[in-house]
Amino acid sequence: MRTDLKISFHLDHFYYHNENYDWTSEMPYFWFSFFKSDGTTCRLNDSLQLGGTAVVSSSFEKMENLSCIEPGKHDVIRVPSHLGFEEFNLQPIPVPEFVKKSGISDLKAHAGCVVVLMNEDCASLDGSDTYSEILRSTLQNSLNELIPFLNYEEKNISKYLEGIRNDLESNILCESKKNQSFWKRWTTEKIVNATLWKFSSDELNRMHSMSLAQYWGTEGLWELSGELKVKKTQSEKTAEIKTKSPRKRMKQTH
């Protein structure tokens, strides 16, 4: 039986793997978003079709510039908590009563986060701060389209997620090239990098935490680090205890 999970994403800091971060011109611009598709907005209807909308959360009104944040010790730059932290209550996706009577329980939910990194050449072309809205709407529409297929095989979902990642990158590149000269365009093909992590509630239920990392740069290496944490409900913890095998008592010899 699937139960609620409380999960939190925390994209905490950037670390520059070089002796002096001041020497690089590749301090990335960045954008994060967090999402879930669960029982709060999705359900299996009486026709056994899965439908609903994804919940997408992002505090970014524009692409953020890493060079505007003061570094800490050892070239560590902390991400402001209001940008890098999100907590979700993840509920199983409900099914009709007649389905439950046949022995099928509620469906697994899904949650994840998206990281988009981009260099200054691209970000400087966003004079009206439209990139954030493009990324948000692209992600929302793509996740909504994925919902009917969430119970398909994981390998098929992985292919679709790769398509979402490509859409995020290509939509930004198309926007950035609108005001570029012909000769400038060929130098901006690889200036956007999107990463998407997605987890099912069944996967999350088997873990307590997981490290997240994404890398960026050619002159030096930037590392974005974070963590995913899972808190289980009391009923879930009780069920786990009951399923564990009792310890065998050791015989004492006199």
Long-range contacts (C-beta under 8 A, 24 or more apart in sequence): 1-105, 1-106, 1-239, 2-92, 2-105, 2-106, 2-107, 2-108, 2-109, 2-201, 2-202, 2-205, 3-92, 3-232, 3-233, 3-235, 3-236, 3-239, 4-89, 4-90, 4-91, 4-92, 4-233, 5-89, 5-90, 5-109, 5-201, 5-204, 5-205, 5-230, 5-231, 5-232, 5-233, 5-236, 6-87, 6-88, 6-89, 6-90, 6-230, 6-231, 6-232, 6-233, 7-87, 7-88, 7-90, 7-111, 7-204, 7-228, 7-229, 7-230, 7-231, 8-85, 8-86, 8-87, 8-88, 8-228, 8-229, 8-231, 9-34, 9-84, 9-85, 9-86, 9-87, 9-113, 9-212, 9-226, 9-227, 9-228, 10-84, 10-85, 10-226, 10-227, 10-228, 10-229, 11-79, 11-83, 11-84, 11-85, 11-113, 11-115, 11-212, 11-224, 11-225, 11-226, 12-78, 12-79, 12-84, 12-225, 12-226, 12-227, 13-72, 13-76, 13-77, 13-78, 13-79, 13-224, 13-225, 14-66, 14-76, 14-77, 14-79, 14-222, 14-223, 14-224, 14-225, 15-74, 15-75, 15-76, 15-77, 15-222, 15-223, 15-225, 16-75, 16-77, 16-220, 16-221, 16-222, 16-223, 17-220, 17-221, 17-222, 17-223, 18-75, 18-219, 18-220, 18-221, 20-75, 21-71, 21-75, 21-77, 21-220, 23-219, 23-220, 24-217, 24-219, 24-220, 25-120, 25-219, 26-119, 26-216, 26-217, 26-218, 26-219, 26-220, 26-222, 27-65, 27-66, 27-67, 27-120, 27-222, 28-66, 28-117, 28-118, 28-119, 28-216, 28-217, 28-222, 29-63, 29-64, 29-65, 29-66, 29-117, 29-118, 29-119, 29-120, 29-122, 29-123, 30-63, 30-64, 30-66, 30-115, 30-116, 30-117, 30-118, 30-224, 31-58, 31-60, 31-63, 31-64, 31-115, 31-116, 31-118, 31-131, 31-132, 31-135, 32-58, 32-60, 32-83, 32-84, 32-113, 32-114, 32-115, 32-116, 33-57, 33-58, 33-60, 33-113, 33-114, 33-135, 33-136, 33-139, 34-58, 34-86, 34-88, 34-111, 34-112, 34-113, 34-114, 35-111, 35-112, 35-113, 35-114, 35-139, 35-143, 36-88, 36-90, 36-109, 36-110, 36-111, 36-112, 37-93, 37-109, 37-110, 37-111, 37-143, 37-146, 37-147, 37-150, 38-88, 38-90, 38-91, 38-92, 38-93, 38-109, 38-110, 38-111, 38-201, 39-91, 39-92, 39-93, 39-94, 39-106, 39-109, 40-89, 40-91, 42-93, 42-109, 42-147, 42-150, 43-93, 43-94, 43-95, 44-93, 44-94, 44-95, 44-96, 44-99, 44-107, 45-96, 46-96, 46-98, 48-99, 49-148, 50-93, 50-107, 50-147, 50-148, 50-149, 50-150, 50-151, 51-147, 51-148, 52-93, 52-147, 53-140, 53-144, 53-147, 54-140, 54-143, 54-144, 54-146, 54-147, 55-88, 56-136, 56-139, 56-140, 56-143, 57-86, 58-132, 58-135, 58-136, 59-83, 60-132, 61-129, 61-132, 62-126, 62-129, 62-131, 62-132, 63-118, 63-123, 63-126, 63-129, 63-131, 63-132, 65-123, 79-224, 84-226, 86-113, 90-201, 90-204, 92-201, 93-150, 107-150, 107-151, 108-150, 108-200, 108-201, 108-202, 109-200, 109-201, 110-150, 110-198, 110-199, 110-200, 110-201, 111-198, 111-199, 111-201, 111-204, 112-196, 112-197, 112-198, 112-199, 113-196, 113-197, 113-212, 114-139, 114-168, 114-194, 114-195, 114-196, 114-197, 115-194, 115-195, 115-214, 115-224, 116-168, 116-169, 116-172, 116-192, 116-193, 116-194, 116-195, 117-192, 117-193, 117-194, 117-214, 117-216, 117-222, 117-224, 118-172, 118-191, 118-192, 118-193, 119-191, 121-187, 121-188, 121-191, 122-172, 122-173, 122-176, 122-188, 122-191, 122-192, 125-175, 125-176, 125-178, 125-179, 125-180, 126-175, 126-176, 130-175, 131-172, 131-175, 134-171, 134-172, 134-175, 135-168, 135-171, 135-172, 138-164, 138-167, 138-168, 138-171, 139-164, 139-168, 142-167, 157-198, 161-196, 161-198, 164-196, 165-194, 165-195, 165-196, 168-192, 168-194, 168-196, 169-193, 169-194, 197-228, 199-228, 204-230, 205-230, 205-232, 205-236
